[in-house]
Amino acid sequence: MAPVQEREVPSRDEFWQTIYPAQQPVVFRGAARRWEILQPPGAGGGYAVLDHMTAIAGHRQIGFGVGMPMDGGYMHYAELEDGFSSNLAAGRRRLAQLARELKREVEKPTGHYLYAYSTAVSSDIPELLPMLDVPILRDQQLKGGHWRMWLGSGGHVMTTHFDTYQNVMFLVHGTKRYRLFPPDQIANLYVGPFDQGPFRSTVSMVDPRKPDLARYPRYARALAAAFDVELRAGDALFLPAHWWHTVETPDLNIAANYWWGHTVAERRLARTVLLQGLLHLRPLPEDQRRFWKLVMDYYVFQTEGPPHEPMAPAGLDMTGAATPERIKVIQAALASATRDSAAEPVDPGSVAPSDVLQMAPAVAIDLAPGDALQLAVGGKPAARISRVDLDVLLRFRSPARPLDIVDALAGDGYEVQIGEVMAMVRQFCQVGCLVRAAG
């Protein structure tokens, strides 16, 4: 195993012109401290950062997991019949209360470690956003960019997994130990079901703390290609998308990371292509699979450069638009759900996540020229709509809160945040598609 490359804290131009294009992990020692990310006023140490965060956003509720002593801090699949649940018990607490429980577990360990992982800052603790401004990310228009927070009592290890986002992780307090594997090690990591990871990510079935090489012999090849790095408070790690990583958190830990690189809709469409390949290409004879791999390499991945005559997108459904038959079903459902409903319009500027809203009776969805989806209010075209937006809109066939929409979409596999849904909701209210439910 080799150490991860270390560099001086880069300028913005150096990061985007040199470091990012290389798509190799890099550690920037002292970057977070130099940029004062989440730093408390005065001297740090102890619980200073945690207390500082609590003073600012202690009233906010965030989700977290509680580990079981018999698991030894290993975050992986639960031994349950469904085969893909996390082995953490989930809960929600005010940040101030969670901070007290974190301190208790640090000072008097019970083995029930606490971990608030991947907390969406913009929706759950927005008061912290001004403290997460860093020079290399400032004023960058990054697709799907958003901040996450990680708070843990320590003593836990996240199993080997990958993220589809580009990632810069800033360690504010404590220690994190990473073991990184290049994307091409997928065949040596013995990954579980790609669509059913316990933390909504594909994971390796090998226990990184004590790998069973008799059962997983190719894992030795992965270890030979791995990189190790230990982050200390103040350090930052650039972790490119699709790099497999195991993360060990030995002590009280506070970190923030910035993810970017794609939208939820793009990820869903890419996974749909993979599913179609599993259904229709994998069963073919070997010679046909080899041929289709060549075709995909030539046209899709362009391993030999752009095709001589590129495929024209005309006539292809690139947006996941519904068919005319599907539209009829949607229209019938809308008519049934909104017929004779008593409702009042809602001001887009005043709508809140707790508001109960429903589809306006006059709303219809139809095919626009070019086989796109079009939203119409009172018989007049109002806006074109993507498949993801349509899925959001259809949740309002009966009264629902935007918070409920987020939960429902998350259950369908979307990685959505309340802020994203609220932006859609307010847009739909503006054109008269959603109304406040009566009663």
Buried (B, 14 or more C-beta within 10 A) or exposed (E): EEEBBEBEBBEBEBBBEEBBEEBBBBBBBBBBBBBEBBBBEEEBEEBBBBBBBBEBBBEBEBBBBBBBEEBBBBBBBBEEEEEBBBBBEEBEBBBBEBBBBBBEBBEEEEEBBBBBBBBBBBBBBBBBEEBBEBBBBEEEEEEBBBBBBBBBBBBBBBBBBBBBBBBBBBBBBBBBBBBBBBEEBBEBBBBBEBEBBBBBBBBBBBBBEEBEEEEBEEBEEBBEBBBEBBBBBBBBBBBBBBBBBBBBBBEBBBBBBBBBBBBBBBBBBEBEEEEEEEEEEEEEEEEEBEEEEEEBEBEEEEEEEEEEEEEEEEEEEEBBBBEEEEBEEBBEBBEEBBEEBEBEEBEBEEBEBEBBBBBBBBBBBBBBEEBBBBBBBEEEEBBBBBBBBBBBBBBBBEBBBBBBBBEBBEEEEBBBBBBBBBEBBBBBBBBBBBBBBEE
